[in-house]
């Protein structure tokens, strides 16, 4: 049997390895830095509560995405969906800063479009942009793979139209 200390250590290590998921979701669903920090803490707390039921035979990132998105969507609904989301502040530290500057206008326009999506579509598109396989997106969101593929196609078309392409 795993002791409480080693369970906490295992959770802490796994959460640290996948902290990007928590940060992306928090940045996608909360507009202000303080709200993002609070949401990230709520996600971590809920993940810890659920960790005893985590099945190590399954992907930790998929499990964490599901929890993070559920917490974030609940947070957004509790706000009445009125919170303006500052998606354009999402930063990938591994991304080349020069390339990011070149694409700034296009990226901001894309993020403004994504911010208009309802919470479920935003979650789906966030997973898509994170290059998650359709099977994993379906598992995280509780949809069929066919539904995921259809929704992604429609969202891409909607965003293209909004961006004037």
N, C-alpha and C positions, 0 to 999 in steps of 0.2 A: 504494500500500500504506500502511496505517495504521501509524504508529510506535508503539513500546511505550508511550511517554509519553502519547500521545494516546489510546491504547486504555485505559490506566489512568484517564485523566481522564474519558473517556466512561463508563467503568464507575462511577467514583466519583460522577459527576453523576447517572447513572440510579439508582444505589443510594440516593443521598440523596433524590431525588424520590420514591422508593418505600419509604423506610425504615419507614413505617407497617406495611407488610406484614411485614417482618422482626420488628418489635416485637410485633405482634399474635400472630404464630405463636409467638415465643419466650415470650410471656406465657401463651399457651394450653397450652404443653407443658412448662413448667418452673415449679416451685413457689416457688423462692427467688430473690431478686434476683441473687445471684451466679451461680446456674445459668442464669437468663435472659440475663444478660450473656454468659456463655460460649456459650450456644446461639446467641445473635444473632451472635457473632463466628464461630462455626462455619458458620452459614448464609452469612454474608458471604464467608468463605474458600472455601466450596464454590461459591458463585456466581461468584467470581473465577476459580476453576479452570475452570469450565464456560463462562465468558464468551466465550472464543475461538470457541465453537461456537454462540453465540447468533445466531439469524437475525433481523436487524432488521426483516424484513417481518412478523414476528409480534409479538404484544403482550409487552412487557417484563414487565408485571405478572403475566401468566399464567405466563410462564417463571420468574419469581422465586418466585411462589407454589408452583409445582411443586417447585422446589429446596428452598425453606424447609420445606415440609411433609414432603418426603422426609427431610431432615436431622433435623427434629423427631421424626418417627415413629421413625427409627433411634435417636435419643437416648433416647426413651421405652422402646423395646424393650431397649436396652442397660441401662437401669435396671430391667429386669424388669417394666415397667409399674406399679411400686409407688409411683411418685412422685405425691404429692397435688398436683394442679394448682390454683393460685390464680388462676383465671380472673377472679374478681371484682376483681382489681387492674388489669385492662386499662383504660386510660384513653384517651379521645379528647380531646386538648386543644382541639379545635374545638367540643366539646360544651358546652352551657350548664351551668355548675355547679349553679345553682338547680334546673333541671329534673332533673339527675342525682340530687340529694338527695331530691327528691320521689319518684323511682322506685327509690330505693336497695334497699328490701326486695324488690321484684319482680325487680330486676336481679340481686341476690344469689341469689335462689331459682333464677332461670334459669341463672345461671352454675354453681350447684351441680349442676343437672341436666346441663348440658353437660359438666361435669367427669367425670360418670359414664360418658360415651360412650366407646366404644373409639376408638383413634387415627384410623381411617379415617372413622368417623362424625363425630368431632369436627372433622376437617378439612373434611368436606363441610358441616357446619353452620356452621363459621366462614366459609367462602366464601359460604354462603347469607345469613348475617347481614351480610356485607360487601356484599350486594346484587350479587353477581357473576351474570351471566347463566348459565342452565343449560348452555349450550354451553361456556362457559369453565370451569365447574366440571367438566364431563365431560372436557374437555381436560386440566385440571390433574391430575385423579385417575385418568385412564385408564378412564373408565366411559362407557357410552352415555348419551345425554341422557334416554332413557326410564328407565334405571336411576337416574339422578340424581333425576328427578322422583318416582319411586316411593319412593326412600330419604328424600327430603326430607319427603314426606307422612307416612311412617311415623315419622320422627324428631319431626316436629311433634306428631303424636298422642301419642307416648310422653312427650314433654316436657309436654304439656298434662295428661296423666294424672298424671305425677309432681308437677306443681304444683297438682293438685287442681281443675282447671277443668272 
